[in-house]
Each structure stands twice: as C-alpha cells, then as structure tokens.
Amino acid sequence: MEFLAASLLELITQTSTNLPPDVRAAMSLAANAETPQTQSSQAFDIILANVDMANDDAGPICQDTGMPTFIVHTPVGVNQIRIRRAIREAIAEATRLGKLRPNSVDSITGKNSGNNLGVETPVVHFEQWEEDQIEIKLILKGGGCENTNNQYSVPCDLDHLGRADRNLVGVRNCILHAVWLAQGKGCAPGAVGVCIGSDRAHGYELAKGQLFRTLDDVNPDPVLADLETEIMEEANKLGVGAMGFGGQSSLIGCKITAANRLPASFFVSVAYDCWAFRRLGVRLDAGTGAITEWLYRDPARPVERMARGEGFPLTGREIMLTPPLTEAQMRALKVGDVVLISGEMFTGRDNVHSYLMKNPPPFDLNGAVLYHCGPVMLQEAGEWRVKAAGPTTSIREEPYQADVIKRYGVRAVIGKGGMGKKTLDALQEFGAVYLNGIGGAAQYYARTVEKVLGVSLIEFGIPEAMWHLRVRQFAAIVTMDAHGNSLHAVIEKSTGEALESLQKA
Ligand code: SF4
C-alpha cells in the first residue's frame, strides 16, 4: 500500500478545492436562469469566480471544510484498521497544508484539536464488497448547511403548507418546507438528500447518503423519480435566489430514498447541502493503494471554467467605505446598496461574541467592521496568511450581536444569512448596518486581504480567534439597514407566500 497516503491526500485536496462536474453544470444552469444585474445574479458572479480561483490555487472553495465523511468499500481481506489510520494521517496532513480548516472541537472543553482529528472525527463508514478494488468516497459538508438539516415526524403542521400527512404529498410538503426554511442560511442554491422512513438516526444517515448521487442521475424508482422532479420544479418557484437574496434558483438537486419504518414512526429526514457541494471519490488498487479511477469525473472532459467575466463586475454605483465608520455614514446606507470596504476589519464568531459579553474587546471596536468569519490561516515565514475567508452564518450570534454593537461601537457587521429582530432594532437605535457577504466565496474574499495585522484570542483555535485584517475592496450588500429594513425579512415573507401557493391537499 505504498501509494495509499498520497492517494488519500489527493482525494481530500481535490474534494476541498475542485467542485465536481455535475455540481458545476447545475450551478451554471442556475446562474444563467437569474436575471442579470440582480443581487442574486451578482452573488452568482462571485460564486462562479470563486470556484475557478479555488481550482487555480488549489485552495479550499469554502473556508468551512466541514465534517469529513468517508464511505469506504473494501474487498474481503483488506485491512480496514490500516485504511482508517491512513485516512486520519491524510486528514492531519491536509489540515497542516491548509486544504482543510481545523474543524474538530471537543464538545466538553471547547478546545479545537488543530488537526481535524478527535473523537469520531473524521467520520469513516466501512463496507465490504465483492469487487477487487477499494472505493473511497468523501463529502465535506460545512456547518452552515448542516445546521439547516431538518427532520419531520409526520403527521405534523407546517408553516404556509398546513398539515403533512403520512403519504407522498405529506413528504413533498416536508421537503419544500425544509428548502423554504433554509433560505440563504445554508448558502443557497443548495441540494437536498432525503430519506422517507427509517428511524431518526439512520434516517439522517440515509438522507446524507443521497448526496453521494450525482445531481443529474435519475432515481431508479419511478415514484421517487417523479417526486424528485416535482420538488425541483416547485422549489425553484419559491424565489429564494442565491444567498437568499431573492431570485429564480432555490435548489440545484433533490435526491430521495425510502426505507422501511416502524409502524408508529414516519420520519422525513432532509440533509441540505450548500452550493459548495464538495463530494468526490476514487477507486484504488487494493495492493498498492494507487488511484485507478476518479469517481464523479469524466477523464475525457477538462475542468470547465465557471467565471462570467471578472467575478464581481463593478457598476460605479458601489459605495466605498473606509473604517472607522461613522453613524452618519451608516444611516445614509439602505438595503440593496453594494459597498466596497478598504481598510481594517476584525473577525469574530461564536467564541468571540460570547467572550465579549464578559470581557472588553482586545481591539478598539469603535466604528469597526466585525466580520463573522472563521478563516483558514497558515503561518508562512513567520507571518500569518489567509488561505480562505468567506462569511459564516450570522444568526448564531443573534443572542449577542445587539449588545456587542451598542457596548463597543461596532458600525458594520458582515456575515451571511441575515440576523433577527433584536439585531435589527440595535442597528436602528445605534446607527449601524448588516452587510451580507457571499457565503462560500472563501477564495474571492481571501484575495481581498492585503495583510494580517494581528490576532487575539488564538486560544479559541484558528477559526474562532479574533483576526485583525487589512482588506481592499471587500464587496458586500447591505441587507439590514439603520432604518429598520431587512431584505431577509422581505424574502422570508415573499417565499412564504410562494410556498402557500404550492399547497396541495
Ligand atoms: S458554502 Fe456556506 S453553507 Fe456551505 S460550507 Fe461554506 S459557509 Fe457553510
């Protein structure tokens, strides 16, 4: 097995940095369906450019490289203990090289292991089979989309759709509801893997397993094939749009399986994956561990470029911001404005927000821009370098954000997916704004960072530390302003009305 380590490292690197062809094709279709010049179309411009940048630089497509989950098939007699050990070593090496973000956190102590190894991390499922090669599939599914997974115990009542009964219409309603609920929080447009039936735990596992199907395959079960088609057509009438900005595309894939259930239980489990749908696989020679074949790829087809133009075409209407920002500047902004930030900003996510509730900030945040981001960072020649730095889901900071803004004078918060009423009220009272970055565009935003000026709270681990950055022309859209307006609330309402129009008895 002299090539096993290199093969696994290549699989992890390619999965993290090079979007598979079926996802690229689905994203191209979705992007072309958007009306040019809309916010959703602008988000696609950045997303597509980001996909190319990641492949060009072999950098992570998104900074959240997720929970690495491997499905391994081995011929009878192959030593699975050795393969598990090799997977763990390859995961640690890929993390050291900046292809994966250190993502494994001890759930009791809160300590990040720093190398993506820990209790039950990575996740590895083994199966034996009667073929003579080893097959290893990998999916990297990040926390933002993982948090939008949903499980329904039917019969149940659903917002905007009424009752979901124990039949296929009820299942349909649950899936549409899950897509609606995800809005832009899971970096739409996304794909859903669904399991009808089974028990709670295995249902989720089977739902995630559906994400290993290619987006363009056809379900061999004609009933499920029809349901997948129906969900794709109807979900794309909801109007979620890229990043939840409103638009034509909500879903790039729907894959459904069914499993037997207990008479008393009827679960519909939905695993939502974002547009950064990172899943690949390889077949290995069982003697040497060398790659004999890539799965999900056509060796005859070169990697297609995705970008339409330069990434984010400037219109001249963008508003330039240079922190520290003033109250008057923020009150002049309104929902829909596109801003370009040049100057200093600070990252801060879950641990930082919790810390700021009890402790003063390590940096002066008066007039500051606070970026909800857990970057991938590497130290090179004694200096920190940003390897990937897109926004994380902001709603997790809702319990803290209003206090942080008012206590410390933060004038702009950048994240994705929007925030709630408490934050909106604080923006209005204090004179601040919420800016939506493009989720998953980790390479695009990493390139806006001119210099890492410092870091504090590094004891929280790399993603959770407070990084002090100097950026140039960091693009974001005002989605919550200082006048009580929220694009997220508007889209949630309009998509809810669209969902209502899809009611079916
Ligand atoms: S694209 Fe968005 S949802 Fe997906 S892993 Fe990245 S941040 Fe999370």
Residues whose N, C-alpha, C, O or C-beta is under 5 A from the ligand:
A	BS01	SF4	C62 D64 G142 G143 G144 C145 K185 G186 C187 C274 A276 P391 G439 G440
